[in-house]
């Protein structure tokens, strides 16, 4: 079992790079779980050098330029975070307390808009989902407290008040930064096991754990900053054929982030399901079912593609080993 855990990080990262839907260069996916990216050895010396030049010539244009670069580099590295389990490094500039406060207001509004459709706590579907969700929340708390757990360093998870609502009818499952999750009961017609419900809840937890919403806001902020800059540079870049290349590169990055977030949520969801004692091997099968109801959307990978990724042996290996160890400890099969 030990060798399975040690090899899984590399296998997962390799599997991500081999996905057919990947649209970004391999350098965008970082296998290291360090705070800094693989370009640290290039950028950190630049930061140190910038301080040196500023000190000896603070009034020169060159030193001012280097000073600005140093500030940008420092801001960038001060706001780098990694995604638990997958170890992708990304930039996030939004603070968690403000996002949590805002999401609580959003949840209140959403709950009011769904009034009359939310299943009562005494209804069977609601009881079933809440029971399974509680298993996941308990496993998550144990994982947080476990020494050496990747989640133990995720401060934004402190004090989350987890809650799951089950809503009647069709809709897209969603989650909010404050720990609130909304599921729609139309999927219950296609669900055959508690493990499938566990995966649905756990993957929404995965979005919260991975701070995907804060990352989305950071991307939107970068779009609002970058597009005016690129627009100004268009007269310069267009004649030499770099305008379209720059735009394609930037748009590709945005699409890459949206695609990878969905797969990361799936992967974290499998881990949490396994920790809670639910078989993670049902996840690809459930996604295959969901693909039949998928509305084409270029911004997100199809459930079928996500299922194909989760089915890779290197991806499935660690969650399954966690699940089987749990079965052995509890004398379950």
Secondary structure, DSSP 8 states (H G I E B T S, - for coil): -HHHHHHHHHHHHHHHHH-TT--S-GGGS----SSS-TTHHHHHHHHHHHHHHHHH-TTSHHHHHHHHHHHHHHHHHHTEEE-TTT--EEE--S-HHHHHHHHHHHHHHHHHHTTTTB--TTSHHHHHHHHHHHHHHHHHHHHHHSTT-GGGG-GGGTT---EEEEESSS---EE-TTSEEEEEGGGGGT--SHHHHHHHHHHHHHHHHTTHHHHHHHHHHHHHHHHHHHHHHHHHHHHTT-HHHHHHHHHHHHHHHHHHHHHHHHHHHHHHHHHTT--TTHHHHHHHHHHTT----TTS--HHHHHHHHTSHHHHHHHHHHHHHHHHHTT--
